Amino acid sequence: MVKKIKKTKKKKKKLVKTSRKIKRKKKVKTKKVRTKKSATKKPLKKSRRSNNIKSNKTRGVKKMSAEALKVSSALDTSHLKVDFPYKAKYGNYINGKFVEPLSGKYFDNPSPISNEIICSVARSNEKDVEAALDAAHAAFPEWGKTDITTRSVILNKIADVLEQNKDMLAVAECLDNGKPIRECMAADIALVIDHWRYFAGVIRAEEGSVAEISNSQYSYNIPEPLGVVAQIVPWNFPLLMATWKLAPALAAGNCSVLKPAEQTPASIMVMMELIGDLLPPGVVNIVSGFGLEAGKPLASSKRVAKVAFTGETTTGRLIMQYAAQNIIPITLELGGKSPNIFFEDIMDKDDDFLDKCVEGFVMFNLNQGEVCTCPSRALVQESIYDKFMEKCIARTKAVIQDNPLKMETMIGAQASVEQMEKIKSYLDLGKKEGAKVLAGGEVGKLNSGLEKGNYIQPTIFETNNKSRISQEEIFGPVVSVIKFKDEAEALEIANDTLYGLGAGVWTRNGNIAYRMGRAIQAGIVWTNCYHAYPAHSPFGGYKQSGVGRETHKMMLDHYRQNKNLHVSYAEKKLGFF
């Protein structure tokens, strides 16, 4: 009986094995059938992609954790409920995908917060630039003829994706640049989104023009894109400056090869991970690297129809030379030494407006003073000097300097060690020139993992307008305070500079505000406000602050050329021959 039971068990085992084999075969067959069915439904995925906007979880690329990158707790982003936004390594973004630099070389990208490496980025050269230009030129014939409605829809989708991922982008910008996270959220990324939406809108409202020359002759003016444009952006507002250039260029029908600053090369890559698939391959190409190795080949290329550059004046001169050699248009947004003028009537009342004026003075600390329109010269009427400055000094000393990733931090880290050293040299220079230190004047000494970060104390110097710290762009949280007697002297001091980018006028008197606004030699004069950059206000300067404008619908014409069709509907000849 025992033997029979054992045999029965063996038979059952064989039957089980056989049935399993059959099931496996059936599963395989089922998979093949499903694959075939799904293949016929592939086009439906396109509409899902075009309709909407995936969340960061589905759109983003797998990142490295902060632990994997072995960064300190100083760079922890968990309290912001945002994962560490960076991968360990980024190639160039060319023809709709990330590719290795042709040389195989990368460079480390440290965060100014603690100077720890957060990722490595492609170190590109002329060959990479050429590859990007190849992709852009291949894409332009189709993109340049894409109808306005389609372009507008795409730009709006880009804005939607960026808005859905605004917190992650803000963290990426904060880590890359060192600016406070609250500035990134409230200003930088909010403006980025708004500018994409603005240019998506204005191109829908545009029309060409028709002029009736005679009853049989008409002149049609049609705007056409330039083609492939070169765009080089600075390190102080990496994503916003990229947007200022990309949004109007794409709206106008151009393709772009853009180089980010080597100090902040990574946040733009995070943005392209999010929006890259919304654009046809080759329309936007990002090539990272150093100025001489990648920037110069791009700016001097005979294959670009325009160069747009934001940065220091000395580099701007070189860009201008390259453009002149190739006879192409340029946009240059360069340096500034902006006057911020406070008239005595602001002290007539101790009210909200006066409080606003004090904040307007302390605005020299926005973005650590790394703003080309930084109000780095404060002109204060001597009749109110002592009382007003008492308030301003107290407010400046109350500015919170701490880890930029903390929401309460008001001033963060300078973008690079080199920039911090430059600012330190000007702090020393100011003291040597005899300027009186009213606040700050030293390196910011922080702890909790921030000891190696790039921090400068908010600094107020009392000096005159002839000092070097009043004439040269410092690009840091440093302001020169200068007394003036009356309106005429204020105007004379305000215009006594090589630059003419921005200015501020603070007064309760509308007549003074108008006269000063018109007479100051600057492209932007803020009245009873400062550091406002809406998409529909033109941005640009006089004198050595640059050529052309950024933002506003007029930017579309900076990226287009006019095609005139002069048409005769007469059937008879003119009679000359």
Helices and strands as residue ranges (DSSP letters): H 2-40, H 42-51, H 56-59, G 73-75, G 78-80, E 89-90, E 92-94, E 97-99, E 106-110, E 117-122, H 126-143, H 148-164, H 166-177, H 181-183, I 184-188, H 189-205, E 209-212, E 217-225, E 228-232, H 238-251, E 255-259, H 267-275, G 276-278, E 284-286, I 291-295, H 296-299, E 306-310, H 313-326, E 330-333, E 339-342, G 344-347, H 352-362, G 363-369, E 377-381, G 382-384, H 385-397, H 417-432, E 436-439, E 459-462, H 468-471, E 478-484, H 487-495, E 499-500, E 502-506, H 510-519, E 524-527, E 542-543, E 546-547, H 555-558, E 560-568
